[in-house]
Structures are given as structure tokens and as C-alpha cells.
Amino acid sequence: MNDYKAPWYYLLLLILAGECVFIIPFVLPRVFRPTVLDTFNLDNVQLGFCFSIYGMIALFSYLFGGPLADRFPPRKLIAVALWLTALGGLVYATFPSYTTLKVLYGYWGFTTIFLFWAPMIKATRAWGGKKAQGKAFGFLDGGRGLIGALFGTLGILVFSLFLSSEIAEASIAESRIAFRYVIIVAIAIVTIVGILVWCFLKLDGDKEKKIIVDKITVTQVKEVLRLPAVILLTIIILCAYVGYKITDILSLYAQDVMLYDQIESAQVGTLLLYIRPVVGVFVGIIADLTDATFWLMLSFFTTFIGAILFATGIISNSTTALFFLSILVVSIGVYAARSLYFAVMRNGQIPIKLTGTAVGIISLIGYTPDIFMGPAIGYFLDGSPGEVGHQHVFWMLACFSFVGGIAAGYYFKLYGKGKVQIQVSSLS
């Protein structure tokens, strides 16, 4: 694989785009989950089904969007995706009915994945070249976390500014007015980032040609499917993404178990977003200096420990320090895995020209938690209200972390430093 040396602002734009495209459909519900449930008149199961519809549309978008990313420059696909996602935000700001909201999440499943996901991964891999895959994906995920954290802080500030009553006394109508301003700010930011991407996310002409193919053949797809790295990464990403989806409920845990109010629980959600960039940057740097596959394996072990702390019920509203310690352990494991699972693609000898196709195939199964995690979380939380429901969710996380750790361990055995790597010269 040739070494690509795009400028730093190229990665910065990928970081901005990589988080901004998910601000409206996912960052807002993560930071403001209690507020979203109240203002849209939803329960946890209904919100979960919205995420599931997103996931079902995304499933096909991953598969068909992957080869598209190997055919066209990332810049145009990413910019259009941002603008179309912002357009959906205008509907979101009207606080539509549950039926319309489900349709909207299906629409976002197309705009944020079909035109966006594989181009972003491929462009990041191109930036990292031969020696900086850990930094590329660590900085990408860490930077996305920082952007999400900054927006979470901005969102809380805007929400507090336009809330006419004290938070404990605010009516649903007053919360809607304040939250609408948060949505409008998000729409404006996503639109502006789209313009910046269109104008400046450009590679040198020769470099861009080297990462694009004229056509994708069935033979190439079959050979990608046969790579052990593709099969293992599918399992690894599936298990890691379950962990990421479960971080969505930590702000709700703060409200249900720790008895925090809406703003305090939103601050817990925002805290997670600030942990993410620190973890991403650290593991990205250390992975390039040592062995990314080893740290990927270790991240699952860390997540497992954190999940057990929550699942056993030893955390209560009187153990504040343990609560934040457990958040730290879970978030370190989850965010480290997110930062590394695409960074090890080069270790597994997946050709850069077919990155989009490989990402589409891997994501087809790897991101199915978008479909089943929302209803599963809603089922546990609404079926066993309070702390017991949250414990059930974290037992589920412990199981997936264990399986992911086994898959990551086998990946380390095959592709860790000093191991004999499988050659796929026919694909290079």
C-alpha cells in the first residue's frame, strides 16, 4: 500500500464530519435522553424502535454504500450526506408524531450510512498510510468524541439559556421550546461542516486515483469475504458496538439510580464524550508504537470488568465515587475498542483500494446492534424499572464483551506483531 500524506486539516475535516453527521439522530438522544423521551412523548421501547428502523435501513446502506465508496471521491459523498442529514433535522425540530419519527430515523439510516460511512473510513485509512493507522483512527474517534463533547456542552448551555423555568419545574411545552433551539443550532453546524468538506476535503489528484477502482468485480468481493480478518472484524465490531450503544443509557442511569435531575444527567452524558477523545488519542499513539491488535484485545477485557461493576448492583446513589469510577472503566474499554477496530485492517492485509467493499461487508453484521440494541435496552429498562433493569442491560454487555475478547484474542494470534501474516497479493 502506498503511503498517503494528506495534510492535517484533511483529518480535522473528517473528524468534524464524522461526529456532526450523527449529532441530531444520536448525540442529542444520548446527552438529552430524559428530555427527548418527555418532549417527544416516548418511552424507552419506542425510542429503541426508532433506532431499530435506522439500523434496518443502515444494514442495506452499509452493503451497497461500501462499493460506492471505492468508486467515487470521499469529498462529494460526505458533503451530500451532511446536507441531507441536516434537512431531516428540520422535521425533527417540529417534534413530529411517533410514526413520522420512525420514518425520519429510516431516512437518517440512509443519509448517514449509504453516502457517508465507508467513504469516511476509507479516507481516514488513506490519511494514516503505512505507519499511522493507529493515530488516524484513534484521532478520528477521539476527535469525534471531543466534537460531541463540545456540542453536548453547547447544547446544555443553549437548553438552559432558553428554558424559562427552573429545570425541576419546567413543563413539557417549555422543554420543547428550549430543546428546539438546541436542534436548530445542530442543523446549522452540520450544514456548515458540509460546505467545508465540499470545498477543502481534497487529496492530490494522483493520490485520489490510487484509492479508487474503476469497477468492483464479483471475484474481488469473494476474495475479500474469504479473508480471516474480515470474518473476525465482523465479530469484533458487533461486540464492541453493543458496548457503545449501552453508553447511551448512562445518563438515564444517573437519573434512575443516582437520582440526578435532567441537567445533571445530561452532564453525565457529556462527561462520557470528554473521556472519548482522551482515550482515542492515547490508544492511537500507543497502538502505532506497540501493537494495535494487543490493545484491541485488552479493551474488551476492560469493558468486561466495567460491565460487571454495574451488573452486580454494588453501585447506588450513595456510592458516587464508585459510580464515576465504573463509568471511567466502561468508557475506556468501549472507546479504545472503537478507536482500534478499523485501525487493524492493515494488519489483516485488507487492500486499501477495496476498503469500502470490506467495510460494507463487515458493517452488514457488525453494526446490527443498531437494530436490536434499542428494543433490547427498552425491554430490560421498561420491563424491570429502576436499578434492576439497568443491571440486566450490563449483564448483556458483559456477555458481548467476553465474546469480543475471544475474537480479538484470535486476531492478535493471527496478526499481532511478529506473527506470520496472510498474504493477499492478488487483491493489492
N, C-alpha and C positions, 0 to 999 in steps of 0.2 A: 504494500500500500504506500503510495506517495505521501510525503509529509506536507500537510497543508498549513500555511501560516497566515491565516486571516487576521486582521487587526483586532485589538481588544474590544473596540466598540461593537464589533460583529457579535461577540459573545454577549456583551451587555444588552444588545437588542434582542437576542434570543432569550435572555433571562427575563426582560421586561414582557416580551410577548408570551413567554411560556407560563407566566403566572396570570397576566392580565386576561387571557382568554378564558380562564376559569374563575375569575373573581365573582361574576354575577351568579352563575349556576352553583358554585361550590364554596368559595371563600365566605360569601355573605351568610349562607346557612351554617357554616362551621363556626364563625365568630358570633353570629346573632341567632343561633338555633332557637332559643326560647322565644325571641321576638318574631322570628319567621313563623313559628307554629301558631302564635297568637294572632298576628296580623293577617295571615292567610287562612286562619280558622282550620288548621290541620292538626292531626295527631301524628305520632311518630310513624305509624304504619303507612299513612297516606303520603307523607313526605318520602318515606322509603320507596314507595311505588313510583313516585316521580323519578327518583334516582334509578330505579329499575328500568323504566322506559328509556331513560337516557342510555343506560347500559346496553339495552337490546338494539337500539339504533347504532350505538357506537360499535357493537360487535361486527356488524357488516361494514361499517365505515373503516374499521381497522383493516379488514381483509382487502377491501378494494382501494382504500386510500394508500396502502403501502406501495404497491406498484406505481401508483400515480406519482409518488414522491421520487421514484427512480427515473421518471420521465421528464419532469419539469423542475425549474429552479425553485428553491425553497421560498425565496422572497415573495413571489406573487401569490403562492398558495397560502402562506402565513398571513399576509396582509388582508386578503379577501376573507379569510376565516375570522379575523378580528372584527372586521366591519360587520359581517353578518351576525356575529355573536352579540355585538353592541345593539344591533337592530332588535334582536329579541329582548334586550333589556327594556326597551320602550314598552313592550307588552307587560313585562314583569312589574314595572312601576305602576301599573293600573290595578294591582292586586286582583288578578283575574280569578275566575272560578276554578275549582279543583280540576274540572275537565280540561279547561284551557291550559292550566298549569302543566298537566300531563303532556299535552300536545307540545307545549313550549319546551319541555325538557327533552322530548324526542327531537325537536328541531335543533336544540343545542348539541344533542348527541351527534348530529351530522356536522354542524359548523365547527365544533371544537376538535373533531377527530378526523373526518374524511379529508379535509383540506389542511389540517394542522399538525397532527401528532407525529406521523412518520417524517414529514419534512423537518420538523424541529429536531428530532433525534439524529437524523442524517446530517443536518447542518452542524450540530454540536460535535458529532464524531469527526466531521471534516476539519473543524477548528482544532480538535485535540491532536490530530496527526498520529505519529508513531509513538511519541513519548509522553503525551499529556492527556491520555484518556481519563485518568482519574480526576485530574484538575478540571477538564472540560465538563464532565458530568457532575462532579462534586460542586463546582462553582455554579453550574446550571441549577441544580436542585437547591443548593444553599442560597443562591441569589434569588431564586423564585420564592423561597421561604422568607427572605428579607423583604421582598416586594409585597408579599402577602401580609407580613407583619406590619409594614408601614401603612398599607392600606387598611388593615384592621384597626390600627391606632387612629388613622384619619377617619375611618367610619364611625368609631366610637365617639370621636370628637364632634363630628357632624351630627350624629344622632343625639348627643347630649345638648348640643347647641340649639337644635330645633325642637327639642322636647319641651313643651310649655309647662309641664307639671313635674313635681318630684317623681323619680322613677317608680317608687313604690305606689304612687297614687295615679299614675298615668293611665288613661283609658286606652282601649284598643284604637279608637279613632285618632287620638293624639300620637300614639306609637306609629300608626301608619303614615301620618304626615311627616314625622321625623325620619322614618325609615325610607320614605320615597326620596328624600333628599340624598340619602346615602346611595341609593340606586342610581340616581341621576349623575352624581359625581363619578360613580363607577363607569357608567356609559361614556362619559366624556373622556375619561382616562384611556379606556380601551380603544376608542376611536382615534385618539391622538397617537397612540403607540402604533396602530395600523398604518398611519401616514408615515411615521418614522421608518418603519420596516420597509415599506414600499420604496422609499427614497434612498435608504442607506444600507440595507442588508444585502450587500453585493459582494461576490467573490470575483477575483480576476477571471477574465473570460476563459483562459486555458484551464484554470483550476476547476471552474464550474463544469466544463465539458468532461473532465476526468471522473466526476462523481455522478454523471448522468449516462444512462444507456438508451440506445435507440428504441429497443423493444425488450420486453420480458418474455422469455420462452418457457414452455411447459417443462422442458428439461432442466432449466435453471431453478425453477420453483421446486421440482422434485429433489434436486441435489441439496437445496437449502433445507428442505424438510428432513433429509436424512442426517443432517449434522447433529451429533450428540449435544452440542452446545445449544442448539435451538430447542430441543426437547427439554433439557434441563432448565434453561432460562424461562421456559413457559411455566414450569412448576414453581420456580423461584419467585417469579414476578407475581404469580397467583397468590402465593402465601404472603409475600411482602405487602401486596396491595390490600389484603384483608386487614393487615395492621394499620395501614394508612387510613383506610375507611373508618376504623374504630376510633382513631383520634378525633373524628368529628363529634363524638359524644362526650368528650372530656369536659366541655363547657356545660353540658347538661348534667354530667356527674357532679360538677361543682354546685349546681342548683339543687339537684335532687338529694344528694348525700351530704355535701358540705354546707348546704342551706345558704348559698350565696344569692344575691339579687341579680337582676338581668345584666346590669353593667359589670358587676364583679365577675359573673360567669363569662361574660364576653371578654373580659380582661384575661381570664384563664386561657380561652381560646387563642387570644392574641399572643400570650406568652409562648405557646407552642410554636407559633410562627417565628418568634425570635430565636428559639432554640434551633430551628431547622437550618438557618444559614451558617451558624457556628459549626454544627455537625457536618454539613455538606462540605464546607471549605476545609475543615480539618481532615476528614477521611479522604477527600480528593487529593490533598497534598501527600498524606502518608501512604495512600494506595500507590501513587506513582513512585515513591521512594522504596516501597517494600513489595507487597503482593496484594493486589486488589481482591483476588479470589479468597484469600485468607480472611480479610476484613469483612467480606460479604458473609462468610460462614459465621464469624463472630457476632455480626449484627443480629442474626436470628437468635443466637443464644441470649443476647442481652434483652431482646424483645420478650423472649420466653420468661425470663426472670421477672421483668416488669409486669407481665400479664398475671403471673402467679400472685404477686403482691396485691393486685386489685381483686383477683378472683377469690382469694381466701377470706375476704371480708375483714381484714385486720385494720383497714382504713375507715375512719369515721370522722364526724365533724369536730371531734376533739383531738384528732391527730393531724393537724395542719402540716407539720413538718414532714411527716411520712407521706402525706398526700402529694406534696410537691416533689419529694424525692422519687416517688413512684412515677409521677409524670415525667420526670427527667430521664429515668431509666427506660421507660417505654419509648419516649420520643427519640432518644439517642439510637436505640435499636432500629426503630422504624425508618427514621430519616437517613441513617447510614445505609440501610439496605436500598432505599430509593436512590441514593446517590451513586451506588455502585453497580446495580444490576445491568445497566446498559454499558457501563464503563468496561465490563469484562467481555464484551462482544469480540474485541480484537484478540483477546486471549484464546477464545474459542474458534479463531480463524474464520470469522464471518466476513466476507468481502465487503468493502465499503460501497462498491457500486450497487450491491444488492441489499444494502442496509434497509431501505424502505420495505422491500419484499419480506425480509426476515422479521422486521419489526411488526409488519402486518400479521404475519403468521403467528408470532409469539404472542402478540396482543390479543388475538382472537380468543384465546383461552385465558391468558394471563390477567386480563382486565375484566373477566366475568364477575368479579366482586361488585362491579358497577350494577349488575343485575340483581344478584341475590343478597348482598350485604344490607341494603336498605330495608327490605322486608324482614330479613332475619333479625336485625337490630330492633326494628319496630316491634316484632313479635315478642322478643325477650323483654323489652322495656315496658310495653303496654300489658303483656301477659302477667308479668310479675313486677308491679310498680315499685319504685324506690330502689334501695340498695341491692336487693336480690336479683332484679332484672339486670342491673349493671354487672353483677358477678357472673351471670350466665354468659354475657357478651365477652367478658375477659377470659372465661374458660375456653370459649371458641377461639379467641386469639392465641391462647397457649397451645392449642392443638395445631393450628396452622403454622405457628412459629416452629414447632417441633418438626413438622414435615418439611418446611422450607429449609431448616437447618440441615436435614439429611441430604436434600438435593444440593444445597450449597457445598456441603462437605464432599460430595461426589464430584462436583465441578472443580473444587480445589484439587482433588486427587488427579483428575484428568489434565487440568490446565494450569495448575499452580506453577510458580517459578521453578525451573529445573526439571519439570516434567516433560515427557515426550509429547509434543503437540501433534494433533492430527492435521495432515496436510490436505488442502483442498485447492490445489493449483488450478484445477480445471475451472474454478469459479473466480479466480483472482483477475 
